[in-house]
Every structure is written in C-alpha cells, then in structure tokens.
Amino acid sequence: MYRKGRTGFYKRAINLFDSVDISPDEAKKALMYVLEDYNDMFGVLENIKCEWEATFDAIDSLILIHNEEFDIVRANRACQRKAELEFKDMLDKPYFEVFPWMRPLIKECREACLKERPGATEITEGRRTYSARFYPLKRKTEGRFIHILDDITQLKGTEKKLKEEVEITTALLNISEATTKLGDINMFLEGVLKNMSKIFNTRICLAYIWDELSGEFIPTAYHGLHPSMVPFFRITNLRESNIPLIKKVFHDGKPCVFSGRDAFPIGFLEIKDIKKVIVLPVMTNKEYMGLIICIFTEDPHLTRRHMAILNGIHNQICVTLEEARLYRESIEKAIELSNRIEIQTLIHEIDRTILSTLSHGDILETVSRMMEHVLNADSISICLVEREKDGFVFVAGTGEYLPRDTIIGFRDTSLTEVFLKGRIQYTANLKSAEGLHLLEARLLGEGFSSILRVPLVVKGDVIGVLNAMSKRPSAFSFHDLNILETLADQISVAIDNARLFKDLEELFIGTVSALSGAIDAKSPWTAGHSERVTLCAIKIGEAMGMDDEELKTLRLASLLHDIGKIGVAEGVLEKPERLTEDEIGCIRIHPVKSRDILSPIKHLKDILDVVLHHHEHYDGSGYPGSLGGEEIPIMARIISVADTVDAMASDRPYRKGKTMEVIVEELKRCAGTQFDPHVVAAFLKIENEVSSLYTPHLSE
C-alpha cells in the first residue's frame, strides 16, 4: 500500500516540475530534495505501522476488528492463540464462527453497531470469564468495530473469596454484637443460628436449652425449617438415652462433625440426603446448658478455618449463656434505677417547663411527650372538663386517637366517673369489660386494651383527667400508678398557674384598654380611636402571618400608641380650623411623650420603639426620627396604616369620614412614600372586614 502510494507521489511530482518554467538541472535537483524528504516520511510511517502491529500483537487481551457483516478483518496474536488458527484462516470469517462461545455477544454487538455506540458485557468460556468491550472505529474505518476481551477469571475468584470473607466476618460480628445485647435467650439463639447458617451454608440449624427438671433438651430456636416441620420441632424434646451421640459430644466438650443420617438419627425430621451433622454442646463447669445442631444436605467443604470459627462460636455461646442470668439480673436492676432517674429527671423537666412558660397548650403538650418515655404506654392524653360544653375537651396527647379540641360528652365516656368521684380508674382489659361507653368502645376498636386514668385536681375541684393507655392487657403496675399520680399533681399546679397568669394578662389588657379609651375620650371626635386602630392593626398582622406573641405585642402597642396625647390640650385636638405651626409641633411631640410615659414600665419595653415611630414615613419624611424603609419597626408601619385608615374613616369637626373606596385609593397612592407597600397589600386583603368597624357610609 505504501509502495503504491509512494510511486503515485513520484509521478505527480514529475508532472508538477514539468509544468514549471525552470531549467532541467534545477528541477531535477529540487525534485531529488523533495523525493528524499518524502521517502523519509514514508519510512517513518512504515516504522509506525510496524510498531503499531507489534504492540497490537503483544497485548494479552483478545482484540479483534470486524466489519458490518461481523467478519474478522484484524485479530491480534492472543486471538490467534485462543482460536488455535493462523490469521489467514480467521480472515473474513464471522467472529462467532471462529469463537463459538462469543455468540452471546451478537445481540449487544449488533445494537452497538446500529447505534454506533460503545458496549460492554461479561461472557464465560468454560471456566474462564471475560470482560467484553466493543467500540465503533471512526473516519476511514467507518463501519468497523473493535472487540477487546480481558480475562477476569482471577479477579472474579478474588471478588468471590472476598465476598465470602466479608459475609463470614459480618456474621461473626453479628454474633459478637448479639452477645453484648443479650436480653432474650431465644432471640439470641435465633440470631446465632441465622449467622451460623450464613457462615457454614447449612440448610437447617436447631437450638435446644437444657431443662434440669425434666432432664431433657427443650426446643428453643430454629432456622431453615419448613413450616410443616415447625410444630414437630416445638413439641419434641431430646434425651441422651434416645441419642447416644449427645453424651459423647458433652463428654468431649467441643463441637463434633458426624457423617450420614444414621450417625445422628432425628426421627421427627423427614429430611432426605443428610450428608453431615455438626453438634455444638453448650455447657459450663461440666453442666449442661444447651445444644446446637447444624444439618447439611450437601457435602460441605469444612476447612481448618471453618473448624476454628466453629470452636470460637462455641466458646462465645457458652460464655454468653453462662452470663445470661447475671446479665438479666443486672439489666433488671439497671432498668429499675434508670426508671427512677428518668422519673426524677422528668419531674425536674416538668418543673422547668412550668417555670419557663405559662402557656396552657405548651405545658400540656410538653408534659404528655415527656411522660411517653417513662410510662409503659402506647398513648398519653389529657382531657379537660368543660362544664359549659357538657363534656371533656381533648387538649394534648401522644399516640393520638382523637383530633385536638374534640368534645367528648359526659354521657359518652367513663371519664365522667373519674370527674364525679375524683378517684383513679383502671381497666385491665377492655375486651372483658361490660357496658362500654361510646369512647371506650372506640378505643377498643383502635386496639387499646388497658387504661389507667388519674384525676387532675385544683383546689378540691377535678378540672381534667390524665390518661395512660396500652394495647396490651394488664399493662400498668402499681409503680406506674405512683408515677401518674405524681405527674397529675404537677400538671394540675401548672394548669392552675397558667389560668392565673391568663387572668392577670386579661386584667392587664383590660386596664390598658381602659387607659387608652380614657385618653381617646378627651374628644368626642377621637372616642374609640385606639380600639379601632388596634382591631385594624391585628387584622393586618394576621394577614402578614404574625404569630400569637407578635400579635400580643402589636395589640399593646396599638392600644397605647397615642397615650402621649394626654399632654395635648383638648382645644388643639378639637380645633376645626387649620393648626398653627406651634400647634402642629405640639401634636408631633406626642410619640416622644408616649415613649417617655411607658418607658418606666418593664413589661412594655418591647413596644417603646413601635410607639415612638408610628408616625414615620416609608420614604423618611415622617417624624420624630425621619426613619425610612426597614429602619422603621414593622409594627410601627402597620399601626401607621391602621391609624391613617381610622383618621380618614372617622368624622371630624371640619369634615365627614371618607368612604372605603377613597381610603383604599389614598393608601395605594401613598404606598412606597408614606406607607410600606407590603403593609398596604396586607390591608387590601382585609378591607371588607375593616369596613364593618365604621359607620355605614364606608360601604356606600
């Protein structure tokens, strides 16, 4: 190919020089230089070709190139050795005829050819496994594809061994972890059998515990038994007299491997083709503790390592079961101590809750959540007495079976007996109770079985009931009752304190309202102003998503925003003519006076800035601080809008109140200059509600 290309080049070069007007000697000389350079270039290309072919043939991977008809057009020496053919005998033959074991590649190879995309898969040939990759060749070799097959047999074997080692190690770790968390011997043995099955690939594993009274091994746990065999296993005890080999195993004191069914006859198990049986004696100080049997239906390959693992598991099981009794005793004592500590901690936390919040709802929710961790209950709930509603209100709880604020009539529940008699009520099993009320029948339908109820008493009156419920019968003990009674006393105190605080808070708000009303009453034209501003501001705050605490603060600030007008002469407030500069200055100082009047009151420190800046403008042109934008407290921006709405809507000596349509247009016009646009947008959502606060002319 290269020679042909070189000859063609020579002819083209001679024709080129024949067409150029130069002397023959110069042309010949130039031609020789050119021919010499290109001869060197073609030599380099031939060397590259030889090196590429040598590299191609030196690669250990099987590499072949085929055309669109899957005919081989190139194959390296590894392919030739694998096929035991010379390349000339492979050329132009379909690769799956030369290598029949590659036939499964045809489908994926064809898809890759059609879509001109790479492909990859795995393929086996005898005991060898290959990773097969195929790629389309581009440019001048378009329509040809290269296959690269790497022998990954050893890698696969290593991965398999590694996976087996990981499984064995994991199973051993699981057994080790189970020994550290022993709380139930049956569960422990089930975990051991399950992991032993993974390690030794056994079909069936059985565990028995020695019963001193009967002198038999009692079936305890199993793994791999067919469901039809489980009943036989559970009722079949083993005796040394029936199985002599058991005596031998315990005499040797170590695991033993027996071959064949006859070596270890277990009559109740109809298992065919038993190849081997492993028996582990579980004992301590020469005393029987139990027995573990592993049954193989295929001949296992047990190595020295397997036997070492078996001995390790055997020792671990013996030590664990030997310590089981002491462990259970220590756990029981630890649980008892933990419960006492947890109860004391819970009581302390409830005290902290009562001291940190006086919110009725927060106290009950927090207490019910805390109680769930101490009592052995599936649901904790608190119901309060509502005499006006002739029933109980479900106010808090876990494991909810009723929506919050559900009313339960006195006639519909046995809670009423607790309320009327003021005594605890315990139902051990709802299924056996007669004449169930509507609520208790519903609880039974929800799966609850036992109920413990304790009254919440304040100053001799039952105000509610604390309920603990479980889906297990007879779930509660005398200890649980003591806990519940202690917590009920604390909850009662907390509820009483919350009610006292609420009464004080309502008294405080009432006093503030009376004070603001007295100030507004200085002029018949401003009577009720602060109350209306407050109602409007609260509605705006709700529309803006404020929470309860923020709304409380907004309410106080709205009621007291004009308290500084106590120092403004009534003649100025009622003057029908335009105010003088001095009179305007007198009025503009009232926010500062409001702040000064309220500042000594510690409880009102959060509203001082709101009261001071409620006449600021969003563009900074207001008073007294010329604040603008976000510098103005959000509540002050809300009161600014509410105050303006009330001023425009109310009658004055010099004009009639404006309609809501006019007020809305004015707010829109001044949004971004005098008012916060977001506050105006919130007002527009509640304008219809605000209209009802004023005289009928607003809706005209």
Protein Blocks (a to p, Z undefined) as FASTA:
>chain_A
ZZmmmmmmmmmmmmmmmmpccdfklmmmmmmmmmmmmmmmmmmmmmmmmmmmmmmmmpmb
dcddddfkopafbdcfklmmmnopafklmgopafklmmmmlmmmmmmmmmmmmnopaddd
dddehjbccdddddddehjlgoiacdddddfklmmmmmmmmmmmmmmmmmmmmmmmmmmm
gfbfklmmmmmmmmmmmmnopabdcdddddfklopacdfbdehiafklmmmmmmmccdfk
lmmmlmmmmmnopacddehjklmccfklccehifbdcdddddeehiafbdcddddfbdcd
ddfklmmmmmmmmmmmmmmmmmmmmmmmmmmmmmmmmmmmmmmmmmmmmmmmmmmpccfk
lmmmmmmmmmmmmpccfbdcdddddfknopaddfbdehiabdehiacdfklpcklmmmmn
opacddfblklpghiafklmmmmmnopabdcdddddeehiafbdcddddfbehkbcfklm
mmmmmmmmmmmmmmmmmmmmmmmmmmmmmmmmmmmmmmmmmpmklgoklmmmmmmmmmmm
mmnopafklmmmmmmmmmmmmmmmmmpcfklmmombdcdfklmmmmmmmmmmmmmmmmmp
mklmmmmmmmmmmmccfkopacfklpahjlpcfklmmmmmmmmmmmmmpccfkbccddfk
lmmmmmmmmgoilpcfklmmmmmmmmmmmmmmmcfklmZZ
